[in-house]
Amino acid sequence: MIFGGGSIALLALGSMVSCAEHIHEKLMQRGVPTSLVNLRFAKPLDLSMIGELAKTHSALVTLEENVERGGIGEEIECYVHEHAPSVCVLKIALPDAYVEHGDVTRLRSMLGIDSDSIIRKMEIAGLIPAAAADAPENGTEEK
């Protein structure tokens, strides 16, 4: 574990560890602490660690630069649903489709696996409150 704290754990594999560090920093600035785990390798998955994280967190966010189907996020989700069904698992991965070649930063943004897109997905999933800029103005709520 790189960082501990909060009710959300970010579980990142490979190139997504750097992205997870950016997410952790951005959320800390917003007053939302997170745990950050570098999964280091996909196989064998450390299920005892996943079980411990599920005991101490209400949500696990998996981050991988791999397709979702058959990925580590899917394996973690299956394990968590069987052993800790109240824990939410948000999987961040690539779609199972052809991805054009090009500028990596632009592609990550386009595919929704950059830090800002992932934070927005966490907001939409209800894992974190929306940023102040996204909140309704003048204290009124949208219906």
N, C-alpha and C positions, 0 to 999 in steps of 0.2 A: 504494500500500500504506500502510495506516494504522500497522500494527505488523508487525514481522517476527520470526520465531523459532519454534522448535518443529517438530514433524513434521506438524502439522495446520494447514491453512489454512482459514479461514472466509471465504467469498466471499459478500458480502451485497449485495442490490439494494434500493434505495429505502428504505421504512420499516423494513426488516429490518436496516439498518446499526446503528441504535441497539440493537436486540436483540443483534446480534453483538458490540457493544462490551461489553454486560453479560456475555455468555458469556465473552468474553476475560478480563474482570476476575475473574469467579468462578473460572475455570480457573487463572488466575495465582495466586490465593489458595490453590489446591490444589496448586500447584507444577507445573502443566501449561501450559507456554507455547504460544501459538498465533500464527500470522500472521493478520492481518485485512486483507482487501481490500474496498474500496468499489468495486463494479463500475460505479457511476455511471449506466451506460446498458446496455440489453440488446442493442441493435443499433447498430452492428456489434460483435460480441463480439471482444475483444482476444485472439485465439487464441495469439499469441506469448507474452503474459503467462501464459495458462493453461498453455502448454507449459513455461514456466520454473518455474511453481509445481509442476507435476507432476514436474519433475526434482529439486526440493528438498524435497518433502513426500511422506509416505506416504499421506496422506488429504486430500481436499478436501471440505468441507462447504458446500453451496450453500444459501443462505437467501433465499427470496422469498415475498412475500405475493401469490401468484398460484397458479393451478392448476398441478400438476406436469406434466401432459401438455401438451407444446408449450412448456414454460417454459424458462428459462435453465439450470436444473439439468439438464434432459434434454439440452440442447445441449452443455453442458460434459461430461456423462457420456459421450455419444457420442464426442466429441473425445478424451477421456482414454482410453477403452477402445481406441480405434484407435491412439493414439500412445504411451501409457504404461499398458499393461494391468495392471501390478502395483499401480497407485495406486487406492485405494478412493475411491469417490465416494458421499457420503451426501447425498441430496436432501431438503431441508426445504421443503415447500410445502403449499398447500391441497389438500384432496381435490377431485376433479372431481364435486362435488355441491352442492346448494343449501345456502347458509349463511344462517342466520337473522340478522336485524338485532338489534343490542343493544350492550351495553357492550363496548368493544373489548378491554379487558384480560381480561374473562371469556371472550369468544369466542376470543381467541388461546390461552388456557389450554385451553379445551375442544377446540380444533383441534390442539393440540400444537405450536404455533409460538411459544410464549413461551420465555424463556431456560431455565427449569428443565426444561421438557419436552424441549427440544432437547438439553440436557446429558444427560438420561436416555437419549435415543435414541442419543447418542454412546457412552454406557456400554454399552448393549445391543448396539450394533454392534461393540463391542470396541475402539473407537478410543481410549478413555481408561479408566483404572481406575475402578471404582465408588467412590463417596464412602465415607469411613470409616464413616458411619452405616449404609450398606448392606452393609458387609462382615460376614461371619459372626463371631459372638462367640466369645471364649475360644480363639482360634486354631484352631478347628475349621472344616473346609471342608464345604460342602454337597455332597452327591453327586447 
